[in-house]
Amino acid sequence: MAESTVRTPELRPEIVFVFDLVQQLIDGRIRIPQFQRPFVWRAHQMIDLLDSINKQYPIGSLLAWETDEAIVSLDTVGPIRFSPKQQLGPPTSYLLDGHQRLSTLAGALVGEDYRSGDVSEEDALLWNIYFNASDGSFEHVVPGVRPKPHFFPMSKILDTFDFIGESRRVLEEEPEHGRLYVARIQEVARAFQNYKIPVTQMKQTGLSEAVEIFARLNSRGQSMTADQMVSALLYRQDSPQPFNLANAISESLSLLRTQGFGDIDRTLILRSLLAAIGEDIYRTDWTRLAHGRREALLNKLRDAIPRIDSALQAAVHFFKALGATTDRLLPYAMQMTVVSSFFYAQPDPSAQQLALLRRWFWVTSFATWFGGANPSRVNALVRDVMDRMAPERDHPELVTVDLTSPAVPLPRSFDMRSARTRALLLVQFSLQPRDRDGEVIARVDELVRLDGPEALGYVVSKARDRELARSPANRILRGRHGDRGQARNWLLAVAPDLRSVVWASHAIPLEAAGELQEADGSAFLKRRLQMLTALEHEFMLARGVVPPLTDKPAPTLADAADDAND
């Protein structure tokens, strides 16, 4: 479809009752264009919106776009699924700003007759909102669970007969306070019936301008992710199923989730795609993208998706072979973008290339390279791994990273947000930690995924040296999900014939048994810290990493996830 010429939008402000807006959405006269991001609000944001309306607080205006163009729109809004007839008929307008608010209102206020029957349990909970007539609050109630008698379903507030029926129920089930509760419910109904929302109707503009206006509007409220912004700005309706970048990235994340890497930031996938097509991976000025480049960029991204999915899977296998079996153990999130870029460019790498990539991984992890790297250096690194490690080179190399950089010493305190702490965990887990029965702890990645930092329990609860008490020397892997006991107790209870192998698997010297039994665990922690340091040095040397120049613990930097942010 040819792009419309740029026109000055005609704006017409009006005031609309909230119930009328919801009815227009139900009737299909207001639609959500497909280039919009999906519903992303959390439960507390939905509750805040309803509470604001009840208290007659302003919730901001909406922006709707009137056009004669046939725009592909979402099949569902909240729990509402549009009928084929509604989808074919021309709506009055498309909503550019206000999707989250209007979806919340529709989802909370419409009755069962308008709801789709195939929503997930999580979505069903999201839209199942009640007014608590006892304290005046709004609450989500688990579907299938009988709410308290004084809870009024917000989905019954629009329909007069449903409202009367529910009010009678409250009177019958709450004989003592029923009248008071119904009076409060009536006040809520009046608040919603009388509430008006400013709506600006925009005309005389084309699709290209509409999506750019939409993108700029979303610099406020709950920010769009970078990929949702790019997806909106690149939106083209030249086929029955236009390419949606945000959806493609969601599908990529679904694949990663099956491998234990589903919490990777969406922006990192976008950056992997941008690297694949030779763009700046930190680009932020998307609204200034020239019209002439949009089509070319869209086609490149569409073509790159299948190969980048394969590259992401190859990156996951690479990390798992090194012991990073879940994204929560990956020292730096940005390592995913770099390694997937490598596999995108080199889908069938040589043994020499892989050896260099492995050394690069360990050096950047132990030397905390990404913690001090600016966007220019990271962009240069991506080009480095894609170009200078090419198979046609006799000797693959990297010029952006000094592989002889010494490692940073052990972190002073245990913090799983720190890349250096995660690198240490990879060293410890390479010992294959054993449970108290002597068996190797199965699915360490699952324990870390489920329990996070709590998967690593304290060994001693008291130590005169507070710095030692906070150090990684005072943490070991718990063998069981949900275990919150002190590790000292089960370590000392390990059978004598198993103690040697079990303790060694947690980097605990057997000769520290007496010190572990002492009331003050400082001596034990010093001895274990020495063992962890020696263990790390041996691990580093075997992988081509220069050990730290000093054994004095370094300040802990919570940098493992920071590199994913714009």
C-alpha positions as CSV (number, residue, x, y, z in Angstrom):
1,M,0.0,0.0,0.0
2,A,1.4,3.4,-1.0
3,E,2.4,5.7,1.8
4,S,0.0,8.7,2.3
5,T,1.5,12.1,1.9
6,V,2.2,14.0,5.1
7,R,-0.8,16.1,6.1
8,T,-1.5,18.4,9.0
9,P,-3.8,16.5,11.4
10,E,-7.2,17.9,12.2
11,L,-7.9,17.6,15.9
12,R,-11.4,17.6,17.5
13,P,-11.6,17.4,21.3
14,E,-14.7,16.0,23.0
15,I,-15.8,14.6,26.3
16,V,-17.2,11.1,26.5
17,F,-18.8,9.1,29.4
18,V,-16.6,6.1,30.4
19,F,-19.6,3.7,29.9
20,D,-20.1,5.1,26.3
21,L,-16.4,4.4,25.5
22,V,-16.7,0.9,26.8
23,Q,-19.8,0.3,24.7
24,Q,-18.2,1.7,21.6
25,L,-15.3,-0.8,22.1
26,I,-17.8,-3.7,22.6
27,D,-19.6,-2.6,19.4
28,G,-16.4,-2.5,17.4
29,R,-16.7,1.3,16.8
30,I,-13.3,1.8,18.5
31,R,-10.6,-0.6,17.6
32,I,-6.9,-1.1,18.6
33,P,-4.6,-1.0,15.6
34,Q,-2.2,-4.0,15.3
35,F,0.9,-1.8,15.5
36,Q,0.0,-1.1,19.1
37,R,2.0,-2.9,21.8
38,P,0.1,-5.6,23.7
39,F,-1.6,-5.1,27.0
40,V,1.2,-4.8,29.5
41,W,-0.3,-3.3,32.7
42,R,0.2,-5.0,36.0
43,A,-2.7,-5.8,38.4
44,H,-1.9,-2.8,40.7
45,Q,-2.0,-0.4,37.8
46,M,-5.5,-1.6,36.9
47,I,-6.6,-1.2,40.5
48,D,-5.2,2.3,40.7
49,L,-7.1,3.2,37.5
50,L,-10.5,2.0,38.9
51,D,-9.8,3.7,42.2
52,S,-9.0,7.0,40.5
53,I,-12.3,6.9,38.6
54,N,-14.2,6.1,41.8
55,K,-12.5,9.1,43.5
56,Q,-13.1,11.3,40.4
57,Y,-9.4,11.8,39.8
58,P,-8.3,12.6,36.3
59,I,-6.8,9.7,34.3
60,G,-5.7,11.6,31.3
61,S,-7.1,11.9,27.8
62,L,-7.3,9.5,24.9
63,L,-6.3,10.0,21.3
64,A,-8.4,8.3,18.6
65,W,-7.6,8.3,14.8
66,E,-10.4,8.6,12.3
67,T,-9.5,7.2,8.9
68,D,-11.1,5.7,5.8
69,E,-8.2,3.3,5.5
70,A,-8.8,-0.3,6.3
71,I,-6.3,-0.9,9.2
72,V,-5.6,-4.3,10.6
73,S,-6.6,-4.3,14.2
74,L,-6.4,-6.6,17.2
75,D,-8.8,-9.5,17.4
76,T,-9.1,-9.1,21.1
77,V,-9.0,-6.3,23.6
78,G,-8.7,-7.5,27.2
79,P,-11.1,-10.5,27.5
80,I,-13.3,-9.2,24.6
81,R,-13.0,-11.1,21.3
82,F,-14.6,-9.3,18.3
83,S,-16.9,-11.2,16.0
84,P,-16.0,-11.6,12.3
85,K,-18.8,-9.1,11.5
86,Q,-17.2,-6.5,13.8
87,Q,-13.8,-7.2,12.3
88,L,-15.0,-6.6,8.7
89,G,-17.1,-3.5,9.4
90,P,-15.5,-0.1,9.4
91,P,-15.0,1.3,13.0
92,T,-15.5,4.9,13.9
93,S,-11.9,5.3,15.0
94,Y,-8.6,3.6,16.0
95,L,-7.2,4.2,19.5
96,L,-3.6,5.6,19.4
97,D,-3.2,6.6,23.0
98,G,-5.2,4.9,25.8
99,H,-5.0,1.2,25.0
100,Q,-4.0,0.2,28.5
101,R,-6.6,2.3,30.2
102,L,-9.5,1.4,27.9
103,S,-8.6,-2.3,27.9
104,T,-8.6,-2.2,31.7
105,L,-12.0,-0.6,31.8
106,A,-13.5,-2.9,29.3
107,G,-11.9,-6.0,30.9
108,A,-13.2,-5.0,34.3
109,L,-16.6,-3.7,33.4
110,V,-18.0,-5.9,30.7
111,G,-20.2,-9.0,31.5
112,E,-19.7,-12.6,30.6
113,D,-21.8,-12.3,27.4
114,Y,-19.0,-10.3,25.8
115,R,-16.0,-12.2,27.0
116,S,-14.0,-14.8,25.1
117,G,-14.2,-18.3,26.5
118,D,-10.6,-19.2,25.8
119,V,-8.7,-16.9,28.0
120,S,-5.9,-18.4,30.1
121,E,-6.1,-18.7,33.9
122,E,-3.7,-15.8,34.4
123,D,-5.7,-13.6,32.1
124,A,-9.0,-14.6,33.7
125,L,-7.6,-13.5,37.1
126,L,-6.4,-10.2,35.5
127,W,-10.0,-9.2,34.6
128,N,-11.8,-10.6,37.6
129,I,-12.0,-7.5,39.7
130,Y,-14.4,-6.8,42.6
131,F,-15.3,-3.8,44.7
132,N,-14.8,-4.5,48.4
133,A,-17.8,-2.7,50.0
134,S,-16.3,-3.2,53.5
135,D,-13.2,-1.0,53.0
136,G,-13.9,0.7,49.6
137,S,-11.0,-1.0,47.8
138,F,-10.8,-2.8,44.5
139,E,-9.4,-6.3,44.4
140,H,-8.6,-9.2,42.1
141,V,-10.3,-12.5,43.0
142,V,-9.1,-15.8,41.8
143,P,-11.7,-17.2,39.3
144,G,-13.6,-20.2,40.8
145,V,-13.0,-19.0,44.4
146,R,-16.2,-17.8,46.1
147,P,-15.7,-14.1,47.0
148,K,-16.7,-12.7,50.3
149,P,-20.4,-11.6,50.5
150,H,-19.6,-7.9,50.5
151,F,-17.5,-8.2,47.3
152,F,-19.3,-6.8,44.3
153,P,-18.2,-7.9,40.8
154,M,-17.3,-4.9,38.7
155,S,-18.5,-6.8,35.6
156,K,-22.1,-6.4,36.9
157,I,-22.0,-2.7,37.2
158,L,-23.0,-1.8,33.6
159,D,-26.1,-4.0,33.2
160,T,-29.0,-2.8,35.2
161,F,-30.5,-6.2,35.8
162,D,-27.2,-7.7,36.8
163,F,-26.6,-4.8,39.2
164,I,-29.9,-5.2,40.9
165,G,-29.4,-9.0,41.2
166,E,-26.0,-8.6,42.8
167,S,-27.2,-5.9,45.1
168,R,-30.0,-8.2,46.4
169,R,-27.4,-10.9,46.9
170,V,-25.4,-8.6,49.1
171,L,-28.5,-7.7,51.2
172,E,-29.3,-11.4,51.7
173,E,-25.8,-12.6,52.5
174,E,-25.0,-9.6,54.7
175,P,-28.1,-9.0,56.8
176,E,-26.3,-6.9,59.4
177,H,-24.4,-4.5,57.1
178,G,-26.1,-5.2,53.8
179,R,-27.8,-1.8,53.4
180,L,-24.5,0.1,54.2
181,Y,-22.7,-2.1,51.6
182,V,-25.3,-1.6,48.9
183,A,-25.2,2.2,49.5
184,R,-21.5,2.1,48.9
185,I,-21.9,0.0,45.8
186,Q,-24.5,2.5,44.5
187,E,-22.0,5.3,45.0
188,V,-19.4,3.5,43.0
189,A,-21.9,2.8,40.2
190,R,-22.8,6.6,40.1
191,A,-19.1,7.5,40.1
192,F,-18.5,5.3,37.1
193,Q,-21.7,6.4,35.3
194,N,-20.9,10.1,35.7
195,Y,-17.2,9.8,34.9
196,K,-16.1,11.5,31.6
197,I,-12.9,11.2,29.7
198,P,-11.4,13.7,27.3
199,V,-11.0,12.2,23.9
200,T,-9.2,13.9,21.0
201,Q,-10.3,12.7,17.6
202,M,-7.6,13.1,14.9
203,K,-8.4,13.2,11.2
204,Q,-6.6,14.1,8.0
205,T,-3.5,12.0,8.5
206,G,-2.1,8.8,7.0
207,L,-0.9,5.5,8.6
208,S,2.8,6.6,8.6
209,E,2.1,9.8,10.5
210,A,-0.3,7.9,12.8
211,V,2.2,5.4,14.0
212,E,4.9,8.1,14.5
213,I,2.5,10.1,16.6
214,F,1.6,6.9,18.5
215,A,5.3,6.2,19.2
216,R,6.0,9.7,20.4
217,L,3.1,9.7,22.7
218,N,4.5,6.6,24.5
219,S,7.4,8.4,25.9
220,R,5.2,8.8,29.0
221,G,3.3,6.3,31.1
222,Q,4.6,2.8,31.2
223,S,7.4,3.1,28.6
224,M,7.3,0.9,25.5
225,T,10.1,-1.5,25.1
226,A,12.5,-0.6,22.3
227,D,11.3,-3.4,20.1
228,Q,7.7,-2.3,20.5
229,M,8.7,1.2,19.5
230,V,10.5,-0.1,16.4
231,S,7.7,-2.4,15.6
232,A,5.2,0.4,15.7
233,L,7.3,2.8,13.6
234,L,8.1,0.1,10.9
235,Y,4.5,-1.1,10.7
236,R,3.3,-1.6,7.1
237,Q,0.0,-2.9,6.0
238,D,0.9,-4.4,2.6
239,S,-0.3,-7.9,3.3
240,P,-3.1,-9.7,5.2
241,Q,-0.6,-10.5,8.0
242,P,1.9,-7.6,8.3
243,F,5.2,-8.3,9.9
244,N,5.1,-7.5,13.6
245,L,8.6,-7.2,15.1
246,A,7.4,-7.3,18.7
247,N,5.5,-10.5,18.1
248,A,8.5,-12.1,16.4
249,I,10.7,-11.2,19.4
250,S,8.1,-12.7,21.7
251,E,8.2,-15.9,19.8
252,S,12.0,-15.9,20.0
253,L,11.8,-15.5,23.8
254,S,9.3,-18.4,23.9
255,L,11.9,-20.6,22.3
256,L,14.6,-19.4,24.8
257,R,12.2,-20.0,27.7
258,T,12.1,-23.7,26.9
259,Q,15.9,-23.7,27.4
260,G,15.9,-21.8,30.7
261,F,16.7,-18.5,29.1
262,G,13.3,-16.9,29.0
263,D,14.1,-14.0,31.3
264,I,16.5,-12.5,28.7
265,D,15.5,-8.8,28.2
266,R,13.6,-8.2,24.9
267,T,15.9,-5.4,24.1
268,L,18.8,-7.9,23.8
269,I,17.0,-9.8,21.1
270,L,16.4,-6.6,19.2
271,R,20.1,-5.8,19.6
272,S,21.0,-9.2,18.2
273,L,18.8,-8.5,15.2
274,L,20.3,-5.0,14.7
275,A,23.8,-6.4,14.9
276,A,22.8,-9.0,12.2
277,I,21.7,-6.4,9.8
278,G,24.7,-4.1,10.5
279,E,22.9,-1.4,12.5
280,D,23.9,0.4,15.7
281,I,22.7,-1.9,18.5
282,Y,22.2,1.0,20.9
283,R,20.1,3.1,18.5
284,T,17.4,5.1,20.3
285,D,16.3,7.8,17.8
286,W,13.7,5.6,16.1
287,T,11.1,8.3,15.6
288,R,13.6,10.2,13.4
289,L,14.0,7.2,11.1
290,A,13.8,8.5,7.5
291,H,10.7,7.3,5.6
292,G,13.0,6.0,2.8
293,R,14.9,3.7,5.1
294,R,11.9,2.1,6.8
295,E,11.0,-0.3,4.1
296,A,14.6,-1.5,3.7
297,L,15.0,-1.9,7.4
298,L,11.7,-3.7,7.7
299,N,12.7,-6.2,5.0
300,K,16.1,-6.8,6.6
301,L,14.7,-7.5,10.0
302,R,12.0,-9.8,8.6
303,D,14.7,-11.8,6.7
304,A,17.0,-12.0,9.7
305,I,14.5,-13.5,12.1
306,P,14.8,-17.2,11.2
307,R,18.6,-17.1,11.3
308,I,18.8,-15.1,14.5
309,D,16.5,-17.7,16.2
310,S,19.0,-20.4,15.2
311,A,21.9,-18.2,16.4
312,L,20.2,-17.6,19.8
313,Q,19.7,-21.4,20.2
314,A,23.4,-21.9,19.3
315,A,24.3,-19.3,21.9
316,V,22.3,-21.1,24.6
317,H,24.0,-24.4,23.8
318,F,27.4,-22.6,24.0
319,F,26.6,-21.1,27.4
320,K,25.3,-24.4,28.8
321,A,28.5,-26.2,27.7
322,L,30.4,-23.6,29.9
323,G,28.1,-24.2,32.9
324,A,25.8,-21.2,32.5
325,T,22.7,-23.4,32.2
326,T,20.2,-20.5,32.8
327,D,20.2,-16.8,32.1
328,R,20.4,-16.2,35.9
329,L,23.9,-17.6,35.8
330,L,25.0,-15.7,32.7
331,P,27.5,-13.1,34.0
332,Y,26.4,-10.4,31.5
333,A,23.1,-10.3,29.7
334,M,24.9,-8.6,26.8
335,Q,27.0,-11.7,26.3
336,M,23.9,-13.2,24.7
337,T,23.8,-10.5,22.0
338,V,27.5,-10.8,21.3
339,V,27.5,-14.6,21.1
340,S,24.3,-14.8,19.1
341,S,25.8,-12.3,16.7
342,F,28.8,-14.5,16.3
343,F,26.7,-17.6,15.5
344,Y,24.6,-15.5,13.1
345,A,27.8,-14.7,11.1
346,Q,29.4,-18.1,11.7
347,P,26.7,-20.8,11.8
348,D,29.3,-23.5,11.4
349,P,32.4,-22.3,13.4
350,S,35.7,-24.0,13.5
351,A,37.3,-25.4,16.7
352,Q,39.8,-22.5,16.7
353,Q,37.0,-20.0,16.6
354,L,35.1,-21.7,19.4
355,A,38.2,-21.8,21.5
356,L,38.7,-18.1,21.1
357,L,35.1,-17.4,21.9
358,R,35.3,-19.5,25.0
359,R,38.4,-17.6,26.2
360,W,36.6,-14.3,25.4
361,F,33.6,-15.4,27.5
362,W,35.7,-16.2,30.6
363,V,38.0,-13.1,30.3
364,T,35.0,-10.7,30.0
365,S,33.2,-12.4,32.9
366,F,36.2,-12.5,35.3
367,A,37.6,-9.1,34.3
368,T,34.1,-7.5,34.3
369,W,34.7,-6.1,30.8
370,F,31.1,-5.0,30.2
371,G,30.9,-3.1,33.5
372,G,33.2,-0.5,32.0
373,A,32.3,-0.7,28.3
374,N,30.4,2.2,26.7
375,P,28.0,1.6,23.7
376,S,30.8,2.4,21.2
377,R,33.0,-0.3,22.5
378,V,30.2,-2.8,22.6
379,N,29.2,-2.0,19.0
380,A,32.9,-2.4,18.0
381,L,33.0,-5.7,19.8
382,V,29.9,-7.0,17.9
383,R,31.5,-6.1,14.6
384,D,34.7,-7.7,15.8
385,V,33.2,-11.1,16.5
386,M,31.2,-11.0,13.3
387,D,34.1,-9.9,11.0
388,R,37.5,-10.6,12.5
389,M,36.6,-14.1,13.5
390,A,35.4,-15.0,10.1
391,P,36.2,-18.5,8.8
392,E,38.3,-17.2,5.9
393,R,40.8,-15.8,8.3
394,D,43.8,-18.0,9.0
395,H,43.9,-16.8,12.6
396,P,40.7,-15.5,14.1
397,E,41.3,-12.6,16.5
398,L,39.7,-10.0,18.6
399,V,41.1,-6.5,18.8
400,T,38.4,-4.9,21.0
401,V,39.1,-7.0,24.1
402,D,42.5,-7.4,25.7
403,L,42.5,-11.2,26.5
404,T,45.5,-10.7,28.8
405,S,43.5,-8.4,31.1
406,P,43.8,-9.7,34.7
407,A,40.6,-10.9,36.5
408,V,39.0,-8.8,39.2
409,P,39.5,-10.4,42.6
410,L,36.7,-12.2,44.4
411,P,33.8,-10.0,45.2
412,R,33.7,-8.6,48.7
413,S,30.0,-9.5,49.2
414,F,27.6,-12.0,47.7
415,D,25.2,-10.3,45.2
416,M,23.7,-12.3,42.3
417,R,23.2,-9.0,40.4
418,S,27.0,-8.9,40.1
419,A,28.7,-10.4,37.0
420,R,31.7,-11.3,39.2
421,T,29.5,-13.2,41.7
422,R,27.9,-15.1,38.8
423,A,31.3,-16.0,37.4
424,L,32.3,-17.3,40.9
425,L,29.1,-19.4,40.9
426,L,30.1,-21.0,37.6
427,V,33.4,-22.0,39.2
428,Q,31.7,-23.5,42.3
429,F,29.0,-25.3,40.3
430,S,31.7,-26.9,38.1
431,L,32.5,-29.0,41.2
432,Q,29.1,-30.6,40.9
433,P,27.8,-29.8,44.4
434,R,26.4,-32.8,46.3
435,D,23.4,-33.0,48.6
436,R,23.7,-34.3,52.2
437,D,23.1,-37.9,51.0
438,G,26.2,-37.7,48.7
439,E,24.2,-37.5,45.5
440,V,25.0,-34.8,42.9
441,I,22.4,-32.1,43.2
442,A,20.2,-32.4,40.1
443,R,19.0,-29.4,38.0
444,V,21.1,-26.6,39.7
445,D,19.7,-24.3,37.0
446,E,16.2,-25.1,38.2
447,L,17.0,-24.3,41.8
448,V,18.6,-21.0,40.8
449,R,15.7,-20.1,38.5
450,L,13.1,-20.9,41.2
451,D,14.8,-19.5,44.3
452,G,17.2,-16.9,42.9
453,P,19.7,-15.7,45.5
454,E,17.9,-17.9,48.1
455,A,19.2,-20.9,46.3
456,L,22.5,-20.1,48.0
457,G,22.1,-20.4,51.7
458,Y,24.2,-19.0,54.6
459,V,26.7,-21.3,56.2
460,V,27.0,-19.5,59.5
461,S,24.6,-17.0,61.0
462,K,27.1,-15.2,63.3
463,A,30.6,-13.9,62.7
464,R,32.5,-11.1,64.4
465,D,33.9,-10.1,61.0
466,R,30.9,-8.6,59.3
467,E,32.6,-8.3,55.9
468,L,33.3,-12.1,56.0
469,A,29.7,-12.7,57.0
470,R,28.6,-11.0,53.8
471,S,31.2,-12.6,51.5
472,P,30.6,-15.4,49.0
473,A,32.5,-17.7,51.5
474,N,29.4,-17.7,53.6
475,R,27.1,-19.1,50.9
476,I,26.7,-22.6,49.5
477,L,24.1,-24.1,47.2
478,R,21.1,-25.5,49.0
479,G,20.2,-28.9,47.7
480,R,16.4,-28.6,47.8
481,H,13.9,-26.0,46.5
482,G,12.4,-23.9,49.3
483,D,15.0,-25.0,51.9
484,R,15.7,-22.1,54.3
485,G,17.7,-23.9,57.0
486,Q,21.2,-22.9,58.0
487,A,23.8,-24.9,56.0
488,R,26.1,-25.4,59.0
489,N,23.6,-27.9,60.5
490,W,23.4,-30.3,57.6
491,L,27.0,-30.0,56.7
492,L,28.0,-31.2,60.2
493,A,25.3,-33.9,60.0
494,V,26.7,-35.5,56.8
495,A,27.7,-39.1,57.4
496,P,31.5,-39.5,58.1
497,D,32.0,-41.7,55.1
498,L,30.4,-39.0,52.8
499,R,31.7,-35.9,54.4
500,S,35.0,-35.7,52.4
501,V,33.3,-35.8,49.0
502,V,30.3,-33.7,50.0
503,W,32.3,-30.9,51.5
504,A,34.9,-30.9,48.7
505,S,32.0,-30.4,46.2
506,H,31.1,-27.2,48.0
507,A,34.7,-26.0,48.2
508,I,34.8,-26.5,51.9
509,P,38.1,-27.9,53.4
510,L,37.6,-30.9,55.6
511,E,40.1,-29.6,58.1
512,A,37.7,-26.7,58.8
513,A,35.2,-29.0,60.6
514,G,36.3,-27.8,64.1
515,E,36.1,-24.1,63.0
516,L,32.6,-24.7,61.6
517,Q,31.5,-25.9,65.1
518,E,32.7,-22.8,66.8
519,A,30.2,-20.1,67.9
520,D,32.0,-17.5,65.8
521,G,32.4,-18.7,62.3
522,S,35.0,-16.1,61.2
523,A,37.9,-18.6,61.2
524,F,35.9,-21.0,59.1
525,L,35.0,-18.3,56.6
526,K,38.6,-17.2,56.3
527,R,39.7,-20.7,55.5
528,R,36.9,-21.2,52.9
529,L,37.7,-17.8,51.3
530,Q,41.3,-19.0,50.8
531,M,40.0,-22.2,49.2
532,L,37.7,-20.4,46.9
533,T,40.5,-18.0,45.8
534,A,42.8,-21.0,45.1
535,L,40.0,-22.8,43.2
536,E,39.3,-19.7,41.1
537,H,43.0,-19.2,40.2
538,E,43.2,-22.8,39.0
539,F,40.0,-22.5,37.1
540,M,41.1,-19.3,35.4
541,L,44.5,-20.6,34.3
542,A,42.9,-23.6,32.7
543,R,40.8,-21.3,30.6
544,G,43.4,-18.7,29.5
545,V,42.4,-16.1,32.0
546,V,45.1,-14.1,33.9
547,P,44.3,-14.4,37.7
548,P,43.9,-11.3,39.8
549,L,47.0,-9.3,40.7
550,T,45.9,-9.3,44.3
551,D,43.8,-11.6,46.5
552,K,42.2,-8.7,48.4
553,P,38.4,-8.9,47.7
554,A,37.0,-6.2,45.4
555,P,33.9,-4.1,45.9
556,T,30.8,-5.8,44.5
557,L,29.3,-4.1,41.5
558,A,25.7,-5.0,40.7
559,D,26.1,-4.9,37.0
560,A,24.9,-8.2,35.6
561,A,21.6,-6.8,34.2
562,D,22.5,-3.1,33.8
563,D,23.8,-3.6,30.3
564,A,20.4,-4.6,29.0
565,N,19.0,-1.1,29.6
566,D,18.8,1.8,27.1
